[in-house]
């Protein structure tokens, strides 16, 4: 039986047309499923992040997980029947989404007991489940949306890398907003230049030829001594740590093969890793061991009360600067070492070949070349000093008797801590509202030092390099 060629051609064209229509519809359905997966997974990531800080969103994750599970199951069917691929990860994620939704449905609003030291809201569990399921789902949808190529595979993994960074930035943003929102309003020029005073005493007043004790007091809020104390601590620490740090960095670099240089380098590495609480205990021990000796005025410090009586303090600025220098010296030493090692070998060899001595080469070529690194290390050490609390925790005072090298040490960081730890509530009742203001000043100092490090390093590089 012969078939009309024209009829056979028409049947073939119709078959191809039907096949192309089916592929087009399948492609459209796949794009819709992928787009819906990306949107739902993206909403899940946002909801998971918000649920970490808000307890009022615990009713939304359940329907979102169910919808995500349905989309994952549909994508599995699509890839199996249209693309002829069996991606079992989709069906696994679909099952986990349904199971997670069911678990959240059974969970009570608050979780306690089971040796949990506290009460956990259901939103915290839902946030963890949402982030664990929606981030991989978002990456899968993004992979197919970008064309399912090897480049798309690499780009689709960026959300996994970026999510922790974004969460940290959001957390820091919330903290900074809260600190500045509560602290800036209480700042004033009067508070910045006024020292804190809290003293109670009695004086004798004669009334009708009889002596009468009349109580008097000064309860004056202020931040002057804490700001000046922080700046004094930075200055004294710099005086101690800069020459020692630069000397250590130069010696370790120029005598790198000697046993003493290796020992010094190992000691600097150990100092950087030692606990600051150990240094704080060292400071406290140093102060206590000098009580009753002539060294008490230097290490313990002293102050005069309002009646002129002299008292021994619990730790001086000199002691605090001496201990904090143990943290700053390794920073400056390492910066000096890196700066000298980064200098081109031709400069040093050329200087020596022209007859210059090692000392001249070091002072006129290597140190100027390393100066940007030294200044950067010093300013970063200053920021470390400004925020140091644990190192001076055990020897600090209220700072109401002035600031000086041998006065009782205090700083803005200790002020922030002492507002909460004041047992008698005397300090907190006067200075409590300025806690966030002190935090704002401390942040400004740290940021200013960091910006200064970048600017000064750039200018010194242009000048000496």
C-alpha positions as CSV (number, residue, x, y, z in Angstrom):
1,X,0.0,0.0,0.0
2,X,1.5,3.3,-1.0
3,X,1.2,6.4,1.1
4,X,0.9,9.8,-0.4
5,X,4.2,11.6,0.2
6,X,2.5,14.9,0.8
7,X,0.2,13.2,3.4
8,X,3.3,11.7,5.1
9,X,5.0,15.0,5.2
10,X,2.0,16.7,6.7
11,X,1.8,14.0,9.4
12,X,5.5,14.4,10.2
13,X,5.2,18.2,10.4
14,X,2.1,17.9,12.7
15,X,4.0,15.5,14.9
16,X,7.0,17.9,15.2
17,X,4.6,20.7,15.9
18,X,2.9,18.8,18.7
19,X,6.3,17.9,20.1
20,X,7.6,21.4,20.0
21,X,4.4,22.7,21.7
22,X,4.8,20.1,24.4
23,X,8.4,21.1,24.9
24,X,7.5,24.7,25.0
25,X,4.8,24.1,27.6
26,X,7.1,22.0,29.6
27,X,9.8,24.7,29.5
28,X,7.2,27.3,30.6
29,X,6.1,25.1,33.5
30,X,9.7,24.5,34.5
31,X,10.5,28.2,34.5
32,X,7.4,28.9,36.6
33,X,8.3,26.2,39.1
34,X,11.9,27.4,39.3
35,X,10.8,31.0,39.7
36,X,8.2,30.1,42.4
37,X,10.9,28.1,44.2
38,X,13.3,31.0,44.2
39,X,10.6,33.4,45.5
40,X,9.3,31.1,48.2
41,X,12.8,30.1,49.3
42,X,13.8,33.8,49.4
43,X,10.8,34.7,51.5
44,X,11.7,31.8,53.8
45,X,15.3,33.1,54.2
46,X,13.9,36.6,55.1
47,X,11.4,35.1,57.5
48,X,14.0,32.9,59.1
49,X,16.3,35.9,59.7
50,X,13.5,37.9,61.2
51,X,12.4,35.0,63.4
52,X,15.7,35.0,65.1
53,X,14.8,38.3,66.7
54,X,11.0,38.5,66.6
55,X,8.7,36.1,68.3
56,X,5.5,37.2,66.6
57,X,6.2,35.4,63.3
58,X,5.8,31.8,64.5
59,X,2.6,31.1,62.5
60,X,4.0,31.9,59.1
61,X,6.8,29.2,58.7
62,X,4.3,26.2,58.6
63,X,2.4,27.2,55.4
64,X,5.6,28.4,53.8
65,X,7.3,25.0,54.5
66,X,4.3,23.2,53.1
67,X,4.3,25.3,49.9
68,X,8.1,24.7,49.6
69,X,7.6,21.0,49.9
70,X,4.9,21.0,47.2
71,X,7.2,23.0,44.9
72,X,10.1,20.6,45.5
73,X,7.9,17.6,44.7
74,X,6.6,19.2,41.5
75,X,10.2,20.0,40.5
76,X,11.1,16.3,41.1
77,X,8.2,15.2,38.8
78,X,9.2,17.8,36.2
79,X,12.8,16.8,36.1
80,X,12.0,13.1,35.9
81,X,9.3,13.2,33.1
82,X,10.5,16.2,31.1
83,X,14.3,16.3,31.5
84,X,14.6,12.5,32.1
85,X,16.7,13.2,35.2
86,X,16.1,11.8,38.7
87,X,17.2,14.3,41.2
88,X,16.5,12.6,44.5
89,X,17.7,15.6,46.5
90,X,14.4,17.3,45.5
91,X,12.2,14.6,46.9
92,X,14.4,14.5,50.1
93,X,14.0,18.3,50.6
94,X,10.3,18.0,49.9
95,X,10.0,15.3,52.6
96,X,12.1,17.3,55.1
97,X,9.9,20.4,54.4
98,X,6.7,18.4,55.2
99,X,8.3,16.8,58.3
100,X,9.5,20.2,59.6
101,X,6.1,21.7,59.1
102,X,4.5,18.9,61.0
103,X,7.1,19.2,63.8
104,X,6.4,23.0,64.1
105,X,2.7,22.2,64.2
106,X,3.2,20.0,67.2
107,X,5.6,22.2,69.1
108,X,4.3,24.3,72.0
109,X,4.8,28.0,72.0
110,X,7.5,27.8,74.6
111,X,10.0,25.0,75.2
112,X,11.5,24.4,78.7
113,X,12.6,21.5,80.8
114,X,14.8,18.7,79.3
115,X,17.8,20.2,81.2
116,X,17.4,23.4,79.1
117,X,18.7,26.3,81.2
118,X,16.1,28.8,80.0
119,X,12.9,29.1,78.0
120,X,13.1,28.9,74.2
121,X,10.4,30.3,72.0
122,X,9.1,28.2,69.1
123,X,10.1,30.9,66.6
124,X,13.8,30.1,67.3
125,X,13.3,26.5,66.2
126,X,11.3,27.6,63.2
127,X,14.1,30.0,62.2
128,X,16.7,27.3,62.2
129,X,14.5,24.9,60.2
130,X,13.6,27.6,57.7
131,X,17.2,28.6,57.1
132,X,18.4,24.9,56.9
133,X,15.8,24.1,54.2
134,X,15.3,27.4,52.3
135,X,18.9,28.3,51.7
136,X,19.7,25.0,49.7
137,X,16.3,25.3,47.9
138,X,17.1,28.9,46.9
139,X,20.5,27.8,45.6
140,X,18.9,25.0,43.5
141,X,16.3,27.4,42.0
142,X,19.0,30.0,41.3
143,X,21.1,27.3,39.6
144,X,18.3,26.4,37.1
145,X,17.3,30.1,36.7
146,X,20.9,30.9,35.6
147,X,20.8,28.2,32.9
148,X,22.1,25.1,34.8
149,X,25.7,25.6,33.5
150,X,28.9,25.1,35.5
151,X,29.2,28.9,36.0
152,X,25.6,28.9,37.2
153,X,26.6,26.1,39.7
154,X,29.3,28.3,41.1
155,X,27.2,31.5,41.3
156,X,24.3,29.6,42.9
157,X,26.5,28.7,45.9
158,X,27.0,32.4,46.9
159,X,23.9,32.5,49.1
160,X,25.4,29.8,51.3
161,X,28.6,31.9,51.7
162,X,26.9,35.3,52.0
163,X,24.1,34.4,54.5
164,X,26.4,34.2,57.6
165,X,28.0,37.5,56.6
166,X,24.7,39.2,56.1
167,X,23.4,37.9,59.4
168,X,26.4,39.2,61.2
169,X,26.1,42.6,59.5
170,X,22.4,42.8,60.4
171,X,23.2,41.9,64.0
172,X,25.9,44.6,64.2
173,X,23.6,47.0,62.5
174,X,20.9,46.4,65.0
175,X,23.3,46.8,67.9
176,X,24.8,50.0,66.5
177,X,21.4,51.5,65.9
178,X,20.3,50.7,69.5
179,X,23.5,52.1,71.0
180,X,23.4,55.3,69.0
181,X,19.7,55.7,69.5
182,X,19.9,55.4,73.2
183,X,23.3,57.2,73.6
184,X,23.4,60.2,71.4
185,X,20.4,61.9,73.0
186,X,22.1,62.0,76.4
187,X,25.4,63.5,75.1
188,X,26.1,67.1,75.9
189,X,29.1,69.3,76.3
190,X,28.4,69.6,80.0
191,X,28.5,65.9,80.5
192,X,31.7,65.5,78.5
193,X,33.7,68.1,80.5
194,X,32.2,67.3,84.0
195,X,33.9,64.6,86.2
196,X,31.8,62.1,88.1
197,X,31.6,62.7,91.9
198,X,29.7,60.7,94.5
199,X,30.7,61.6,98.1
200,X,28.8,61.8,101.4
201,X,30.2,63.4,104.5
202,X,29.1,65.3,107.6
203,X,30.2,68.7,109.0
204,X,29.7,70.2,112.4
205,X,27.4,73.2,112.6
206,X,26.9,75.1,115.9
207,X,23.2,75.7,116.7
208,X,22.3,77.3,120.1
209,X,25.8,76.7,121.3
210,X,25.5,73.0,120.6
211,X,27.4,71.1,117.8
212,X,25.2,69.4,115.2
213,X,26.4,67.0,112.5
214,X,24.9,68.1,109.2
215,X,25.1,65.5,106.4
216,X,26.3,66.8,103.0
217,X,26.8,65.1,99.7
218,X,27.8,65.6,96.1
219,X,26.2,63.4,93.4
220,X,27.4,64.7,90.2
221,X,27.2,62.8,86.9
222,X,29.9,63.2,84.2
223,X,32.1,61.4,81.8
224,X,35.2,63.6,81.8
225,X,37.4,61.4,83.9
226,X,36.5,58.3,81.9
227,X,37.3,60.0,78.6
228,X,40.6,61.4,79.9
229,X,41.4,58.1,81.5
230,X,41.0,56.3,78.2
231,X,43.2,58.8,76.4
232,X,45.8,58.7,79.1
233,X,45.8,54.9,79.0
234,X,46.3,55.0,75.2
235,X,49.2,57.5,75.6
236,X,51.0,55.7,78.4
237,X,50.6,52.3,76.6
238,X,52.0,53.9,73.5
239,X,55.1,55.3,75.3
240,X,55.9,51.8,76.6
241,X,55.0,49.7,73.7
242,X,56.2,51.6,70.6
243,X,60.0,51.5,71.4
244,X,59.8,48.0,72.6
245,X,57.6,46.7,69.8
246,X,59.8,48.4,67.1
247,X,63.0,47.1,68.7
248,X,61.6,43.6,68.9
249,X,60.5,43.7,65.3
250,X,63.9,45.0,64.1
251,X,65.8,42.5,66.2
252,X,63.7,39.5,65.1
253,X,64.1,40.5,61.4
254,X,67.8,41.3,61.4
255,X,68.8,38.4,63.7
256,X,66.2,35.9,62.5
257,X,68.7,32.9,62.6
258,X,69.8,33.4,66.2
259,X,68.4,31.4,69.1
260,X,67.5,34.6,71.1
261,X,65.6,36.0,68.1
262,X,63.6,32.8,67.8
263,X,62.9,32.8,71.5
264,X,61.7,36.4,71.4
265,X,59.5,35.7,68.3
266,X,58.0,32.7,70.1
267,X,57.3,34.8,73.2
268,X,55.5,37.5,71.1
269,X,53.4,34.8,69.5
270,X,52.6,33.4,73.0
271,X,51.6,36.8,74.3
272,X,49.1,37.3,71.5
273,X,47.4,34.1,72.4
274,X,47.4,34.4,76.2
275,X,44.1,35.1,77.9
276,X,43.5,38.7,78.9
277,X,42.1,37.4,82.2
278,X,45.5,36.0,83.0
279,X,47.0,39.4,82.4
280,X,44.3,40.9,84.6
281,X,45.2,38.5,87.4
282,X,48.8,39.4,86.9
283,X,48.0,43.1,87.3
284,X,46.0,42.4,90.5
285,X,48.8,40.2,91.9
286,X,51.4,43.0,91.2
287,X,49.2,45.5,93.0
288,X,48.6,43.3,96.0
289,X,52.2,42.3,96.4
290,X,53.3,45.9,96.6
291,X,50.9,46.9,99.4
292,X,52.8,48.1,102.4
293,X,55.9,49.0,100.4
294,X,57.2,52.1,98.8
295,X,56.1,50.7,95.4
296,X,52.5,50.9,96.4
297,X,52.3,54.5,95.3
298,X,53.5,53.5,91.8
299,X,51.7,50.2,91.1
300,X,48.6,50.5,93.4
301,X,48.2,54.3,93.0
302,X,46.7,56.8,95.4
303,X,44.0,59.5,95.7
304,X,42.8,62.2,98.0
305,X,39.2,62.4,99.2
306,X,37.3,65.6,99.6
307,X,38.6,66.1,103.2
308,X,42.2,65.8,102.0
309,X,42.9,62.3,103.3
310,X,45.3,60.2,101.3
311,X,44.3,56.6,100.3
312,X,45.9,53.8,98.5
313,X,44.0,52.8,95.3
314,X,43.4,49.4,93.7
315,X,45.6,50.0,90.7
316,X,47.3,52.9,88.9
317,X,47.3,53.9,85.2
318,X,51.0,53.0,85.1
319,X,50.2,49.4,86.1
320,X,47.4,49.2,83.6
321,X,49.5,50.6,80.8
322,X,52.4,48.2,81.7
323,X,50.1,45.1,81.5
324,X,48.2,46.3,78.4
325,X,51.5,46.9,76.7
326,X,52.0,43.1,76.7
327,X,49.2,42.9,74.2
328,X,50.2,45.9,72.1
329,X,54.0,45.1,71.8
330,X,53.4,41.9,69.7
331,X,51.1,43.9,67.3
332,X,53.7,46.6,66.8
333,X,56.5,44.0,66.6
334,X,54.7,42.0,63.9
335,X,53.9,45.1,61.9
336,X,57.5,46.2,62.1
337,X,58.7,42.8,61.0
338,X,56.3,42.7,58.0
339,X,57.3,46.2,57.0
340,X,61.0,45.5,57.0
341,X,60.5,42.1,55.2
342,X,58.4,43.9,52.5
343,X,61.2,46.2,51.5
344,X,62.9,45.4,48.2
345,X,66.2,43.6,48.7
346,X,67.9,45.8,46.1
347,X,67.5,48.8,48.4
348,X,69.4,47.2,51.3
349,X,72.0,45.6,49.1
350,X,72.5,48.9,47.1
351,X,73.0,50.8,50.3
352,X,75.5,48.4,51.7
353,X,77.4,48.2,48.4
354,X,77.8,52.0,48.4
355,X,79.6,51.8,51.7
356,X,76.7,52.6,54.1
357,X,76.8,50.9,57.5
358,X,74.2,48.5,58.7
359,X,73.0,51.1,61.2
360,X,72.7,53.8,58.5
361,X,70.8,51.4,56.2
362,X,68.5,50.4,59.0
363,X,67.7,54.0,60.1
364,X,67.5,55.7,56.7
365,X,66.1,53.0,54.5
366,X,64.5,50.0,56.3
367,X,62.7,51.8,59.1
368,X,61.3,54.6,56.8
369,X,60.1,51.9,54.5
370,X,58.4,50.0,57.4
371,X,57.0,53.2,59.0
372,X,53.5,52.9,57.4
373,X,53.2,49.4,58.9
374,X,54.6,50.6,62.3
375,X,52.1,53.4,62.5
376,X,49.2,51.1,61.4
377,X,50.2,48.6,64.1
378,X,50.4,51.3,66.7
379,X,47.0,52.8,65.9
380,X,45.4,49.3,66.0
381,X,47.1,48.8,69.4
382,X,45.6,52.1,70.5
383,X,42.2,50.8,69.5
384,X,42.9,47.6,71.5
385,X,43.9,49.7,74.5
386,X,40.7,51.8,74.4
387,X,38.4,48.8,74.4
388,X,40.4,46.7,76.9
389,X,38.3,45.7,79.9
390,X,39.4,42.3,81.1
391,X,43.0,43.4,81.5
392,X,42.1,46.2,83.9
393,X,38.9,44.6,85.3
394,X,40.5,43.7,88.7
395,X,42.3,47.0,89.4
396,X,40.0,49.7,88.1
397,X,38.1,52.3,90.2
398,X,35.2,54.7,89.8
399,X,37.5,57.5,88.5
400,X,36.0,60.2,90.7
401,X,39.4,61.3,92.1
402,X,41.0,62.5,88.9
403,X,43.3,61.0,86.3
404,X,47.1,60.8,86.4
405,X,49.8,58.3,85.9
406,X,49.5,57.2,89.5
407,X,45.8,57.8,90.1
408,X,43.3,55.0,90.3
409,X,42.9,53.6,86.7
410,X,39.6,53.9,84.9
411,X,38.3,54.0,81.3
412,X,35.2,54.2,79.2
413,X,35.0,50.4,78.9
414,X,35.1,49.9,82.7
415,X,32.5,52.6,83.1
416,X,30.1,50.6,80.8
417,X,30.7,47.5,82.8
418,X,30.5,49.1,86.2
419,X,27.1,50.5,85.5
420,X,25.7,47.0,85.6
421,X,27.9,45.5,88.3
422,X,27.5,48.3,91.0
423,X,26.1,46.4,94.0
424,X,25.3,49.5,96.1
425,X,23.5,51.1,93.1
426,X,25.1,54.5,94.0
427,X,27.1,54.7,90.8
428,X,24.2,53.3,88.6
429,X,21.7,55.8,90.1
430,X,23.9,58.7,89.0
431,X,25.6,57.5,85.8
432,X,23.2,54.8,84.6
433,X,21.6,56.8,81.8
434,X,25.0,57.6,80.3
435,X,26.0,54.0,79.7
436,X,25.1,54.1,76.0
437,X,26.6,57.5,75.7
438,X,30.0,56.1,76.8
439,X,29.6,53.3,74.3
440,X,29.0,55.8,71.5
441,X,32.2,57.7,72.5
442,X,34.2,54.4,72.7
443,X,32.9,53.4,69.2
444,X,33.8,56.9,67.8
445,X,37.4,56.6,69.3
446,X,37.8,53.1,67.8
447,X,36.5,54.0,64.4
448,X,38.6,57.2,64.3
449,X,41.7,55.3,65.1
450,X,41.0,52.8,62.4
451,X,40.3,55.5,59.8
452,X,43.5,57.3,60.9
453,X,45.5,54.1,60.4
454,X,44.3,53.8,56.8
455,X,44.8,57.5,56.0
456,X,48.3,57.8,57.6
457,X,49.5,54.5,56.1
458,X,48.5,55.7,52.6
459,X,50.3,59.1,53.1
460,X,53.4,57.5,54.5
461,X,53.5,55.0,51.6
462,X,53.4,57.9,49.1
463,X,56.1,59.7,50.9
464,X,58.6,57.0,51.8
465,X,57.9,54.4,49.1
